[in-house]
Amino acid sequence: MLNMPWDQPATMIDLDGKAPIIGTIRDCAQHFAIFKPHAKEQARILLTQPVHREGRKTRTWVLEPWEIEKLVERLRAEVH
């Protein structure tokens, strides 16, 4: 999952009902990186292509906050 392409279309949603961010995986990770803790807890990324998750039989269309944080870590590692 962490090696998904940065330019893959995605939408970040907020469970509190704020306007979604429509862009790429990179766009969503960059926005997530600047969110405050409460906003991070409410954020999810909707994917255009489902990903496999360890321990699950089916792929999923949604990334949870801890998974988005892994994307942020990957982004920071690639920048430095």
N, C-alpha and C positions, 0 to 999 in steps of 0.2 A: 504494500500500500504506500509506503513512504517513497517509493520510486516512481510514483505517477508523474506524468509530464506537467511542468509548471503552466503550460499554456492550455491545459484542458479546461473547457468551460465549466463553471460552477456557480452556485448561488449560496451566499451566506445568509442564513435566517437567524432571527432573534426570537426566542420563545416568549419574550415580553411584547412582541408585536411591532417592533420598530421596522422601518423600511428595509428590505433586503438589499444586499450588495451583490450585483450581478457582474461577473467578470470571469477571471481565471482562478485556478488554484493559487497561483502566486498572489493575485490581488487579495483574495480572501485571507491568506496567511499573513500578509502585510497588515491588513486591517486588524486582524485578531491580535497581532503582536502589540498593538497600542491600546487595546481595550483594558479597562479596569477589571479587577477580579470578578465582580458581579456580572458584568457584561460577558466575560469569558464563559462563565457558568451557563449562560443562556444561549450562547452561540452554537450553531450547527452548520455544517456545509452539506448542501444537496449536490450530488454529483450527476454528471451526464452519462457516466459509465460506472457501473457498480464495481466494487472492489471485494476481494476475498479477505475474510478475517480468520485468523487463527482460531481453531476450535469450533468453527461454524460450518454447516453444510452448504449454506447458501451465501451468495454475495450480498452486499448491502449498498444502498444508495445514499446513506447519511454518515458523515463523520462526526464523532462526539468531540467535546472540548479537549480531552486528553490526546486524541489523535491529531487534532488541529495544532496543538502545542508541539507535537513531534514534527509537523511540517514547518513550524516556525524555527525549531532547532535546526532542521535541515537547511532552511533558507539562510540562517545566520552562519552556519558552517561553510556554505558555498560562497558567501560574500567575503569571508575572511580568508 
